[in-house]
Amino acid sequence: MTRKERANNVKKRNYFTKYGEKAKRVLEKLLDKYADEGLENLESMFILKVNPFDELGTPIVIVKEFCVKDKYLMAIKELEKEIYQIA
């Protein structure tokens, strides 16, 4: 499967419904970044400093949407599992 196909499968499974609206938007943008660039960037906190994330606020503001950094990182790990889950 291509990265775009994997990303679309995650979107179809409504994985993001357990998150608040802003956190959901961050995860959707991360998923789009994954489809374009791969998994490496998904795990980097630096990604929160570049477009389109800079439009959502600073990395600190973005991480606060998940309450704390540990929950943000856990959400990223869960997203990675969802990406590679067999449909």
C-alpha positions in Angstrom: 0.0 0.0 0.0 1.1 3.5 -0.6 1.3 6.1 2.2 -1.7 7.9 0.7 -3.7 4.7 0.7 -2.7 4.0 4.4 -3.6 7.6 5.3 -7.0 7.3 3.6 -7.7 4.1 5.5 -7.1 5.8 8.8 -9.5 8.6 7.9 -12.1 6.0 6.9 -11.9 4.3 10.3 -12.9 7.5 12.1 -9.9 7.1 14.4 -9.9 10.8 15.3 -13.3 10.9 17.0 -11.9 10.3 20.4 -10.0 13.7 20.3 -11.2 17.3 20.7 -11.6 19.4 17.6 -8.2 21.1 17.6 -6.3 17.9 18.5 -8.2 16.1 15.8 -7.1 18.8 13.3 -3.5 18.4 14.3 -3.6 14.7 13.9 -5.3 15.0 10.5 -2.5 17.4 9.3 0.1 15.0 10.7 -1.5 12.2 8.7 -1.4 14.3 5.6 2.3 15.1 6.2 2.9 11.3 6.6 1.2 10.7 3.2 3.5 13.3 1.6 6.8 12.7 3.4 6.7 9.5 5.4 6.9 8.5 9.0 10.2 10.2 10.0 8.7 13.7 10.2 5.7 12.5 12.1 7.8 11.6 15.1 9.7 14.9 15.2 8.6 17.8 17.4 10.2 20.1 14.9 7.3 19.4 12.5 5.1 21.5 14.7 7.1 24.6 13.7 6.5 24.4 10.0 3.5 24.9 7.7 0.7 24.0 8.2 1.2 23.5 11.9 2.5 27.1 12.4 -1.0 28.2 11.5 -2.4 26.3 14.5 -0.1 28.0 17.0 3.3 27.4 18.6 4.4 23.8 19.4 3.6 24.4 23.0 0.0 25.5 22.2 -0.4 22.5 19.9 0.8 20.0 22.5 -1.5 21.6 25.1 -4.4 20.4 22.9 -3.5 17.0 24.1 -3.1 18.2 27.7 0.6 17.3 28.2 3.5 16.3 25.9 3.3 12.7 27.0 -0.3 12.4 25.8 0.7 14.1 22.5 3.5 11.6 22.0 1.1 8.8 22.9 -1.4 10.1 20.3 1.5 10.0 17.7 2.3 6.4 18.6 -1.3 5.4 18.3 -1.6 7.2 14.9 1.5 5.2 13.7 -0.3 1.9 14.8 -3.4 3.0 13.0 -1.4 3.7 9.8 0.0 0.2 9.7 -3.1 -1.6 10.9 -4.5 -4.0 8.2 -7.8 -2.8 7.0 
